[in-house]
Amino acid sequence: MLLQGTVSNVQSGLHDSIGAMHMQMELMAIGNKNVQGFDKVGYQRKDAVVSSFADVIGIHALSEAVDDKVGRIVETNQPLDLAITNKGYFQILNKDGSIELTRDGRFKLNEKGELLGLNDQKVLTQGGSAIQLPFMPESLNHLTIDRDGKLFIFNPKTRKMDFVDTIGVVAADGRAVLEPNIKQNCLEFSNVNLAQEFLEMLPYRKNFDANRQLFRLQNESLSTAIQQLGGS
């Protein structure tokens, strides 16, 4: 049996220009997303990745890669604000049962003594269980989290710090991070460099303008040709 096949890609100049403008718009959208995320806690910059055959499949060749460099560490003096100063993510349990990875360490306690995320998700241990204090502290300053994520609470009866549990920090693939180097009373803001983002968007804007001008010229030429054919 003989199998034969060909791949043909015949596109007009107008189609090429539209496709190129669409790609430049999507690339600029990724840059704009990074700019908007500059002041967000735990936001990680997104890199645009354009795979092969972009001329054929258009924006379907475009994807995003996460820049996992550590962002800006800012002191907040809030005992339940935590920042991971190495690569890794906190694990939080959403209400629908799904586990989310985040670098947003703005945590809080509910009336049950459960450690929660910003949107009331339960913060998980390395073993995947929810973290719950044995009793409510008189003050949040009676809670201490060391660089490995070990949580301690001051016990007024014994006048000692009791170990509660270890806050889980994992890599993107779910492996435990052994040395997360957590800082208490701190938050990590984005790793976005605004100057870099604006510089990277400049060629996208120039390419978009060039393709738009080319589209206008081609459209005018096509319109002229149609008018001449219609008048003949």
N, C-alpha and C positions, 0 to 999 in steps of 0.2 A: 504494500500500500504506500502510495506516495502522497505526502501531505504538503500542500503549498499554501503560502499565505504572505500577505504584505501589509505593511502599516503605512498609511498615507495621511499626510497632514497638509492640506491645502487651505490656506487662510488668506483672506484679503488684508490689505494694508489697514483698512478701518478696524477690522477685527483684532489685528495685532496691537494697534494703538489703544483700543478699549481694554484689552487684556492687560497691557502694560500699566495703564492708569489704575486699573482695579488692584493690581499687585502693589503698586506704590501706595495706594490708599490704605491697604491692609498693613503694610510695613509701618506707615506713619501711625496707624491706630495702635500698634504694639508700643511704639515710642510714647504716644500720648497716655497709654495705660500706665507706663512706668512713671511718667511725670506726675500723674494723678496719685500714684502710690507713694510718692516721695515722703510724705509725712505720716504714712500709715504704719502702725506698730506691726512688726513681723512680716511686712511685705517683702517679697523677693523679686528682684528684677527679672523680666522675661527677655530672652534673646530670640530674635527671629531666625529661623532656620529654613532655607529654601533648598529643597531637594532637587534631584535631577528631573528632567522633562518638564520644567516649569513653563516652557514655551508651549507645551502641548496641553497640560492639565491645569494651567493657570494657578489660581490661589489654592487649589487642592494640594499643591506642592509646598505650601507654606505651613510651618508648624512653630510651636513655641518650646523653648528649652529654659529651664529654671536656672538662674544664676544663684548658686547656693553660698556665695561668699557672705560672711557675717556682716551685718549692717552696723549702724551707729548705736552705741550703748549709751543710754542716758539715765542718770540717777533720778529716782522719783521719791525716795524715802517712804515708800509704801511697802510694808512687810510682805504682802502677797503679790507684789510685782516681781516677776522673774525674767531674766534674760539668759539665753543660751549663748555663750561666747565661743563655742565650737560649732561645727556643723551637726545638725540633728533637729528633731522635732518633738514637741510634747504630744502626747496622745490624749484625745478627749472623746468621750462617748456621746454622740448625738441622741436626741430623743427617739429617733427612728431605729436606733440600734447600730448604726454605722459608726465606725471609728474614723476620726479626722485627725490629720497631722497638721500641726500649727506651730509657728514660732511666736505667736502672740501670747505672752505670759501675764496677761492681766487677769489674775485669779481673785476669787472671793469665797467666803463661807456662807452656807445657808444655815437655817436654824437647827439642822440636824448635825452640823459640824462637817458636812461634806465639802470637799474642795471642788469648786466649779469654775468653768471658763466664763468668758464675757457674756455668752448667751445661755448660761445655765447648763452647759454640757459638763458631765462629770470628768474630772481629771483622773487619769489612770496611772497605776503603778507599772513597774517593769513587768509584772506578772499578768497585767491586764485587768486587775480589779480596781474598783473605785476607791479613792482615798477618803477616809472618814476619821475624824479626830475622836479619841475616846471620851473627851469632854470639851465643852466650849471654854476657850481661854478668856481670862479677864480682859486681856488686851491682845491685839494682833502682834504687838511687840514681844509677846511671850512665845511666838513661833519663830523657829530658826530653820532655814534650809541651807545645807552646805553645798559645796561645789559639785558633789556627786548626786545631788537631788534628795539626800536623806532629810526627812522632815522630823523635827523635834518640837516638843511642847513642854513648857515649864509646868511642873506639877507643884502646886502650892503646898500640898500635904508633905511631900518628901523634900521639897526645896531643891529638886533636881530636874534636869532636862530628860524627858522620856522620849525614846524613839517611837515614831508613829509608823512610817512607811517610807518607801523611796519613790519619788516621782519618776515615771518612766520617760526616757528620752531615747528615741530610735532614729535610725537612718531612713532615707526615703524608701528603701526596700524592706523595712520592718526589723532590721537587725538592731540589737541594743547597742547604744553608744556608751562605752565604758567610762569615758572621761568627758562628760558634757560641759564641765566647767560653768556651772550655773551661778549667776550673781543675783543675790536677793536685793530688794529695794531698787531694782533697775529694770528698764525695758529696752528692747532692741527695736529701733526704727529701721526703715528700709535701707537697702544697700544701693539705692539709686543715686547716681551722680548726675545732677541736672545738666551740667555743662556737657557731659558726654552724650546725654540723650539728645540735646539740641544739635550737637555737631553731627550725630549719626543720622538725624532726620533731614539735614540739609540736602544731601544728594538725592534722597527720595523725593523731596519737593521739586528739585531741579529736573529730575527725570520725569516727574508727573507733568510739569509745565511744558517740557519738550514734547512729550507724547500728545499732550492736549493741542499744542500748536500744529503738530504733524497731522492730527486727526482733523483739525479745521481745514488745513490745506487740502487734504485728501477729499474731504466732504465737499468743499467748494469745487474741486476738479470734477468730482462725480456729478454734482448738480449741473455744472456747465455742460458736461457730456450728455446728460439726459435731456437738457433743454435743446441742444443742437440736434439730437436724434429725433426729438418730438417735432421740431420745426422743419425737418427735411421731408 
